[in-house]
Amino acid sequence: GAPEPRQITYVRVAGVPRLGEEQVRLLLGYFGELSSFSLQSDPRSETDIVIVTYADPSAEAAAVDRLDGMFLAGGHLSVTLARAAPLPSQGQVPAMPVGAFD
């Protein structure tokens, strides 16, 4: 039979101070190799929202556990693990789920 579609999980980090993409990548990359990285400014605050996926899914739980509530450059990070809808397994890049940046 056809392989089951893999459910994509991703880590959403809100409240990220404007440190620059390289610094944020270093912080999040501490937990494992990043397979995707997306940074967007939060229109409601002076911070950014970052969405990442890890090559090794076990890194996601560690990142959420260690980073959620962390005090960083004058603010606290809000880190959540979210799931996107399963994708057909043809190796496409997952589309960001609706509301990921809300």
C-alpha positions in Angstrom: 0.0 0.0 0.0 0.9 3.7 -0.2 2.9 5.0 2.7 1.0 6.9 5.3 1.2 10.7 5.0 3.6 12.0 7.6 2.1 14.5 10.1 4.3 17.6 10.2 5.0 19.1 13.6 6.5 22.5 14.0 7.7 24.8 16.8 6.2 28.2 17.0 8.1 30.8 19.0 6.4 34.1 19.8 7.8 37.1 21.7 11.2 36.8 20.0 13.2 40.0 20.4 14.6 41.6 17.3 18.0 40.0 17.6 18.5 39.3 13.9 17.9 36.0 12.1 21.4 34.6 12.7 21.1 34.9 16.5 17.7 33.3 16.5 18.9 30.5 14.3 21.8 29.9 16.7 19.4 29.8 19.7 16.9 27.4 18.1 19.7 25.3 16.4 21.1 24.5 19.8 18.5 21.8 20.1 19.1 20.1 16.8 19.4 20.7 13.0 16.7 23.0 11.7 15.0 21.6 8.6 12.9 24.8 8.1 13.0 28.3 9.5 10.6 31.2 9.0 10.8 34.5 10.8 8.0 37.2 10.6 7.5 40.4 12.5 4.6 40.4 14.9 2.4 43.5 13.9 1.0 43.7 17.5 4.4 44.1 19.2 8.0 44.9 18.8 8.9 41.2 18.6 9.1 38.5 16.0 7.3 35.2 15.5 9.5 32.3 14.4 8.3 28.9 13.0 10.8 26.1 12.8 10.8 22.4 12.1 13.7 20.1 13.2 15.3 17.3 11.2 14.9 15.2 14.4 11.4 15.5 15.8 12.7 14.7 19.3 14.5 18.1 19.3 11.1 19.8 19.1 10.0 18.7 22.6 13.4 19.7 24.1 13.2 23.2 22.5 9.6 23.7 23.8 10.6 22.5 27.2 13.7 24.6 27.6 12.6 27.8 25.8 9.0 28.3 26.8 8.9 31.2 29.3 12.6 31.9 28.9 13.5 35.5 29.7 15.4 36.9 26.7 16.4 40.5 26.0 13.7 42.1 28.1 10.8 39.8 27.3 9.6 36.2 27.7 9.4 33.7 24.9 6.2 31.8 24.3 6.9 28.4 22.7 4.4 25.9 21.5 4.4 22.7 19.5 1.8 22.6 16.8 0.8 20.1 14.1 0.0 20.7 10.5 -2.3 18.6 8.5 -0.7 15.4 7.2 0.7 15.8 3.7 0.8 13.4 0.8 4.3 12.0 0.9 5.8 13.4 -2.3 8.5 15.4 -0.5 6.8 18.8 -0.8 7.6 21.6 1.6 4.7 21.9 4.0 2.5 24.9 3.6 2.3 27.0 6.7 -1.0 26.1 8.4 -3.7 28.8 8.5 -3.2 30.8 11.7 0.4 29.8 12.3 1.4 33.5 12.5 -1.7 34.8 14.3 
